Amino acid sequence: MNNVRVFRTCLTLTVLAAQPALVGAAELEIVNRTTLVAAIDSNGDSSAPRSASFDGRYALFSSRASNLVAGDTNGRADLFLHDAQTDTLERVSVGNDGAQANGDVGSVGSVSDDGRYVVFDSKATNLVPGATSGVRQIYLRDRSDGTTTLLSRVGLVPAPFESANPRLSGDGGYVVFDSRATFVAADDNDLRDIYRLDRSTGSFELISVSADGRRGNGDSLEPQISADGSAVLFYTWANNLVAGDTNNLRDLLLRKPAAGTMQRVTVNSTGAGIDDMAWAAFQALSGDGRYVLFNAYLPGVPDDTNNANDGYRYDSADGSVGRVTLGPGGAQLSAYSSALAISRDGQMLLMHTSDGSLPGASVYGAGRHYRRSLSTGEATVVPFRAGGLRPLDETEEGFFSGNGSVVYASSATDRLLDDDHNGLRDVLRMDIGTTSGQRLSRPYAGSAAAVANGNSGGWPGGFDVSADGRYVVFGSDADNLVVGDFNGVSDVFLRDRLLGQTQRISRRPGGVSTSCSSRSPRISRDGRYVVFGSCDALTPSTAGGTYEVFRYDRTTSQMDMVSQTPQGTPGGASGTNFSISDDGRYVAFSSSSPLLTTGDNNGFVDSFVRDMDSGATVLASRATDPAGGNWDSWVRQLSGDGRYLLFSSLAGNLVAGDGNGATDGFVFDRLWQTVERVTLGNAGLEPDGDSYPSDLSRDGRYVAFTSVALNLTGATPLSYSRAFVRDRQSGTTEQINRRSDGQLLNGGSTIPKLSDDGNRVAFYSFASNSGEGNHAALPYRYFLYERDSGRLSSVAAFAEYEQPFSEFVLSGDGDHLVFSSSKTDLVPDDGNNQFSDVFLARRLSDFLFADGYETAE
């Protein structure tokens, strides 16, 4: 792949005409095909539960996935309840008639211990009959009788102001929430306050008042309630609810209505307020409200000297505070540590930290969850994975059941569990005493199909195409593209479009699967050789662990390491940005390793060319002396015969007269060992801004580049990027982001790619004046420009609300354009939800000349 800066933009790729055609006769196909049926993963992020039943049978979590349950078409975040006994999932943020919500649901909901009642807040207007004031309201879902009830009513009328953050007592009898609305006559402060609703009587009680009845003089919000309903914890900005509150910060207060007490929780061991924005654990109250769990950065106890966040337990019986996020033997942790949940009896803690002193800690500093007994001080890691977590596995957020027997967390770590490869945040459940966790945020509708079940292409997976478009290579996380792919890491694949076959390229000798990822493939003109990067030991001389560059010969099945030292050992620094000559003899790559050639001691990323026949590696990004450049240099493209290498660099010492202090494009002539700056204007004009080379014609004559320089246009300077082609033979530079009538496009144009002969140029642009289709709806486009005829055509168009990749590849014959997108409806049988796929647009010649143009013979 011609790696220039990869701009991953928030766009949606939309084909301009009915599928499978893009426009005219150009056709679109998906490349990463498979015949192996696999489960389709969830297609949206999910958050760890903030509520669970005492025994852990029921857990409530929010998700934006639309395929967890059947019929989820509202495009909104919803609340889901998992029943561990039946392993079923139910969407509970629905209306009284079962209708799906037409507005987002808050992430803070709550479930009763028996799983019957669920309380949540929502801005939806269709959950109950009648108007709902158009603001967030509190609802109760009764799963037993299938009803949804509006709780935040002032009399018989929905509250006029937002009500949010509801929590239930264990039996579902009490509901607490915050609101600016007035539910009792005594609430006259026109601020957010905390209310407790007694569902048995329907009466509201104002909680955010002092022991002697004073209303708060600041907002109060985000309450929690003890399981027995006797205690309510909340944040407040008021400073008149307890005596001595002079820190002018948000505090945590604990109210016990029956006892008539109000206590400040965020205090240190001396009882003085903590001058810090302390925060409550997700499950902060013990079952009877005696203990409160909170977190603070500033010291809360005398021996707190780590200058990091710690967790504390407040005892409302005697007002004492103790630090609870501790290591073996009660030792202080040095890393950020947070207290997430406390058991109903107040004796078990769930905490999260990356501290290396704890058992099961990550050597790379990944966060882990631990259960810590407050009576014995013992802390044990929550493994989630059978055999324990891998070094880079990371779990986040966190909650556990009231009895501490079930731990919940979220994780975006791909394949933390074997069936998780969606690259999204998922919800995990771990039953203490079992050997492996379970993923709750997965489709329960039994979806399975013969489509790729992981991301393909994109960044850093990468893709490339042979000159005639027959072979496409790409990186993919999917494990069902070929039989026997069980390694759990990304691999490099080759698709033979003529035979309809997919081959895995990144394998060890004898066809053994790799254990470390492979990516960013490039392919030779005829498809025989594939170059890619991998951190696995793919040859006898490599041990794995660092990304090296490899070349695979599909004819002989020979794998060779490219990024090796003169002694034949691995270069030892990640090789990136690859290119290969037509015959596969020459391979170019970038690396920061100082071991690849003698005298490379500049400490920067350099560009190299290796002769695979002679074994010689030469430094291409060399200065006139000939030391390496004084800044990083990145490979872009080799000429067909391997003589010329195009690379980019901010270095200012590669050629004489480079005084613009900007990124430029250079061509290294391997035969004459010279470096030429090629991102120039006519008459050798030096750009006054950055220029990014992206492609080189097969013979090395033409260079395509993008520039933001203001002095290259020869017309009114423009503030956005433009696309150019420079003829190295004539020394002329042509701006190619222009319409067929010669008028310049009025939006940024970038990443121009050349056909072998340099005549066709594909580029990416958000111009609105191309005259091709509806730019208001589809502003971002791939264009194809013919330099000899001056004709511009739009190949594919993008809207603004999803995430395809702007990087693409044009085949040598100029008739095939390959790109990657996560758009789900580019082809009728995509079928794998949000996963990015590799697409190929073919027959661009017919597309260009569909209106009667004839190619020159």
C-alpha positions, -999 to +999 in steps of 0.1 A: +000+000+000+013+035-008+013+047+027+010+085+030-005+100+060-036+080+067-066+102+075-092+082+091-122+105+088-157+102+102-175+096+070-199+072+054-191+057+021-222+057-002-221+044-038-236+068-062-260+044-080-278+012-074-256-017-064-235-034-076-226-005-099-210+027-087-217+048-117-221+038-153-203+005-159-179+005-129-187-023-106-180-029-069-171-061-052-161-071-017-126-087-016-124-103+019-148-131+010-152-163+029-173-195+026-169-203+063-199-196+085-192-178+117-211-159+144-216-122+137-203-100+166-221-071+183-219-038+164-218-011+191-200-001+223-214-013+256-208+000+292-201-022+322-232-027+345-238-001+372-265-024+388-268-061+395-289-082+418-275-094+451-268-129+438-255-117+404-283-134+384-294-101+369-271-074+354-282-042+338-260-025+312-263+000+283-253-005+247-254+012+214-253-022+196-283-028+174-280-066+170-280-078+206-317-086+204-341-089+175-360-058+163-335-031+176-338-005+149-340+028+169-304+037+165-302+047+202-285+036+233-307+011+251-307-007+285-304-045+285-309-069+313-290-102+313-304-132+331-275-155+340-297-184+349-313-186+315-284-168+296-309-145+279-309-108+272-339-085+273-342-049+262-359-032+291-358+005+281-390+001+262-425+017+263-456+006+280-467-011+248-433-026+242-423+000+216-386+008+214-376+042+227-373+071+203-346+088+224-314+078+242-315+061+276-292+072+304-264+049+314-274+049+351-302+025+356-310+001+384-326-034+389-342-049+419-327-080+435-355-102+421-351-088+386-387-077+384-382-039+385-359-018+364-357+020+367-341+043+341-341+078+327-348+087+291-355+116+268-378+094+247-413+107+242-431+075+233-426+053+264-460+062+281-492+077+267-494+115+267-468+143+266-436+140+287-425+177+286-398+168+261-371+164+288-354+135+305-378+116+328-377+087+352-394+055+343-400+021+360-403-011+340-422-039+356-410-070+338-436-092+355-466-074+341-448-059+311-456-022+319-436+010+319-446+038+343-436+074+344-424+081+380-412+117+377-446+133+380-455+165+398-490+156+407-505+141+376-482+161+352-448+150+339-420+170+356-412+202+336-375+199+342-350+171+336-350+142+361-321+118+359-298+092+375-323+069+392-314+041+416-335+014+433-334-001+467-329-039+468-366-047+470-375-020+445-396-001+471-376+031+470-363+051+440-339+080+443-330+105+416-320+141+410-341+168+395-346+206+393-383+200+393-403+207+425-419+175+438-426+188+474-437+223+484-406+228+506-383+227+476-380+264+467-343+267+458-348+263+420-317+240+419-311+203+413-321+183+444-322+147+455-355+130+460-365+096+474-398+081+461-416+056+483-434+035+457-457+020+483-472+053+492-463+073+461-448+101+482-417+121+475-392+131+501-366+158+497-332+143+506-308+172+499-316+192+530-296+197+562-304+179+594-324+210+605-343+213+572-323+239+552-325+235+515-292+233+497-277+265+481-260+245+453-269+217+429-271+181+442-269+152+419-262+115+411-276+098+442-271+062+453-293+043+478-285+015+502-301-019+495-324-015+526-334+020+515-323+037+547-293+057+534-288+080+504-254+092+491-251+121+467-228+148+453-235+184+462-221+218+454-241+232+484-220+244+513-249+248+539-260+212+543-233+202+569-213+223+593-178+234+584-181+230+546-157+257+534-138+240+506-160+254+478-158+220+461-182+193+453-186+170+483-202+136+489-229+136+516-247+108+533-283+113+544-302+089+566-338+102+566-351+080+595-322+090+618-324+127+606-286+128+600-265+143+572-228+135+572-200+147+549-182+115+536-153+131+518-131+137+548-097+126+558-087+105+588-088+136+611-124+144+600-114+175+580-128+179+545-106+167+516-099+197+493-103+175+462-130+166+438-135+132+453-158+107+435-180+079+447-175+042+437-200+029+412-214+009+440-205+030+470-229+019+498-229-012+519-264-028+522-273-010+555-256+023+545-229+022+571-199+021+548-193+044+519-166+039+493-150+069+476-119+080+457-096+110+460-062+121+447-052+142+477-041+123+508-068+110+531-046+093+556-012+103+571+008+077+552-007+084+518+025+096+500+020+082+465+007+113+448-019+091+430-056+084+432-066+060+460-098+045+473-112+050+508-139+036+530-159+059+553-176+044+583-207+064+592-209+048+626-178+065+640-168+089+612-135+071+605-118+069+571-093+043+560-075+037+527-086+004+511-068+002+477-037-014+491-012-040+480+003-071+496+007-067+534-012-034+533+015-017+513+008+015+495+003+012+457+024+035+435+000+035+405-034+051+401-059+029+419-097+032+421-123+017+444-152+006+422-177-013+444-183-026+479-202-057+489-234-055+509-217-065+541-190-038+536-161-063+538-153-070+501-139-044+477-136-043+439-107-022+428-089-014+396-052-006+391-022-011+369+001-014+399+028-040+393+031-051+429-002-071+428-005-107+418-015-110+381-004-075+372+005-066+336+041-061+328+030-034+303+009-014+328-025-026+316-053-021+341-067-050+361-096-057+384-090-071+419-112-084+447-098-074+480-110-087+514-111-058+539-109-083+567-078-102+556-062-077+532-058-104+505-062-091+469-068-115+440-069-106+403-101-112+383-088-132+353-118-132+329-097-153+305-090-190+311-054-193+321-052-157+331-050-124+313-023-118+287+002-089+293-017-064+270-052-075+281-070-045+298-103-044+317-120-012+326-150+003+346-163-024+370-190-035+393-199-066+413-229-083+428-240-075+463-225-107+477-192-101+458-194-134+439-198-120+404-176-093+388-186-072+358-162-051+337-159-037+303-130-041+278-120-029+244-092-055+242-098-075+210-101-113+217-099-110+254-124-138+252-122-161+222-155-150+206-147-113+209-131-097+178-153-067+172-128-041+184-155-024+205-161-020+242-179-051+255-194-062+289-177-091+307-190-113+335-168-134+358-182-158+383-156-161+411-145-197+414-148-204+377-120-205+352-132-182+324-154-152+319-184-146+298-193-118+274-228-104+279-228-079+251-231-104+223-259-110+198-285-134+213-305-138+181-283-166+168-268-146+139-242-164+118-232-160+082-204-167+057-189-132+059-157-120+075-160-118+113-133-092+119-119-060+105-101-062+071-080-035+055-080+000+069-052+010+093-030-006+102-042-038+084-035-023+049-041-036+014-026-036-021-035-048-056-015-063-085-012-044-117-040-062-134-063-062-104-064-100-102-047-103-068-055-082-037-036-086-005-049-073+028-045-075+066-075-089+086-085-097+122-111-122+109-105-158+118-129-174+092-113-164+059-094-196+057-097-230+075-076-234+107-070-198+116-070-201+154-041-178+163-062-149+175-041-122+158-043-103+126-029-120+095-021-111+059-042-127+032-042-128-006-074-130-026-072-144-062-102-128-078-100-150-109-102-183-090-122-169-061-097-183-035-082-167-004-047-177+009-031-169+042+004-155+036+016-148+071+026-182+083+057-198+099+077-225+081+056-255+074+024-235+073+023-231+111+001-202+123+017-171+138+012-160+173+020-123+167+002-100+143+010-093+106-001-062+086+005-037+059+011-059+028+024-049-006+024-070-037+046-072-067+032-062-101+025-098-112+013-110-078+042-134-072+058-116-042+041-102-011+059-079+014+045-073+049+054-066+085+051-090+113+063-094+149+063-132+146+093-155+140+086-162+103+121-173+094+147-193+113+168-162+119+140-142+136+129-147+172+098-125+171+089-096+194+098-068+170+081-058+138+103-069+109+098-068+072+093-101+053+090-111+016+070-142+006+075-159-028+042-175-037+058-196-064+084-212-042+067-207-008+100-191+004+098-166+032+127-142+036+134-115+062+141-081+045+149-059+075+181-077+085+216-065+094+247-072+074+252-101+097+218-116+089+202-108+122+169-089+127+171-052+124+155-048+158+133-019+151+098-018+136+099-018+098+071+001+082+060+016+049+069-010+023+073-011-014+085-037-039+099-037-074+081-054-103+103-085-101+104-086-063+142-082-062+142-048-045+122-040-014+121-006+003+111+001+039+114+026+067+130+018+100+146+035+130+171+007+134+208+019+133+220-017+125+208-021+089+238-002+073+271+011+086+273+047+097+235+052+103+237+070+136+213+099+131+187+085+155+158+090+131+135+068+110+153+063+077+143+048+043+162+018+029+163-003-002+174-040+000+186-060-029+172-095-021+196-111-046+228-096-033+217-091+003+229-055+002+209-028+020+214+009+011+204+040+030+182+060+006+173+090+029+209+101+029+224+136+030+251+149+007+279+138+031+264+108+029+250+107+065+214+101+072+188+128+072+183+151+102+146+141+105+124+110+099+119+097+063+091+075+051+090+052+021+063+058-004+070+040-037+096+022-057+098+024-095+091-008-114+128-016-119+137-007-083+160+021-094+141+050-080+126+053-045+101+080-036+101+090+001+089+119+023+109+137+049+111+168+070+149+166+069+165+198+057+199+183+048+191+158+020+196+183-008+213+216-012+190+247-009+163+230+012+152+260+033+115+258+037+115+239+070+086+217+056+079+181+047+090+174+011+092+145-013+124+131-025+136+105-051+166+084-044+184+071-075+199+038-065+221+036-096+238+070-091+233+071-053+218+106-055+188+123-039+165+147-057+137+169-042+106+164-064+078+182-046+085+214-064+067+239-085+075+249-121+110+261-126+120+243-094+100+266-072+104+256-035+070+251-017+063+274+012+044+247+030+043+209+036+041+186+006+034+149+009+044+126-019+021+096-024+030+078-057+056+072-084+049+061-119+064+027-130+093+043-149+100+068-121+092+098-143+060+111-127+055+119-090+021+125-074+019+146-043-003+167-021+007+201-009-007+228+014+019+253+000+003+286-011+028+293-038+024+263-061-009+271-077+001+301-098-033+316-090-051+329-059-035+311-030-059+285-014-058+274+022-066+237+016-045+209+002-042+203-035-031+174-057-002+176-082+018+155-106+054+164-114+072+154-145+108+148-134+119+147-171+106+180-181+107+197-147+071+208-148+044+204-122+006+201-130-022+206-106-047+178-112-076+185-088-096+202-115-129+196-133-132+184-169-137+220-180-104+230-163-118+248-133-100+240-100-119+221-074-128+242-044-121+217-016-091+198-002-077+171-024-052+146-012-034+112-016-032+112-054-023+077-068-009+070-103-015+043-129+018+027-142+021+052-171+013+082-149-017+092-170-045+083-147-046+098-112-070+089-085-074+112-055-096+119-025-114+153-021-142+171-003-146+197-031-183+207-038-180+219-073-170+189-094-204+188-111-206+151-102-237+141-081-251+156-049-222+171-030-244+184-002-254+149+008-221+132-003-193+157+001-163+134+003-153+116-029-128+095-048-121+110-081-103+097-112-085+122-135-071+115-170-042+138-176-041+134-214-078+142-218-084+164-188-115+144-178-125+141-142-150+115-129-164+108-094-159+071-085-174+069-051-189+094-026-190+097+011-215+112+036-204+125+070-216+101+096-196+068+095-160+057+092-144+045+060-108+051+053-095+078+029-064+056+020-068+037-012-048+020-040-050+023-078-039-007-098-011-003-123-035-006-153-056+022-137-087+002-140-091-010-104-095+011-072-092-007-039-104+009-006-116-001+028-149+009+045-171-002+074-202+009+055-227-020+057-247-015+025-221-011-003-229-045-016-261-064-009-246-093+010-221-075+032-237-090+063-210-084+090-223-052+106-196-026+115-165-045+105-144-028+079-141-047+046-119-044+015-137-033-017-126-032-053-141-009-079-134-024-113-139-014-150-130+022-144-122+025-181-159+019-190-167+043-162-145+071-175-158+068-211-194+059-205-205+091-222-188+085-255-151+092-248-128+070-267-094+060-254-065+069-276-050+041-296 
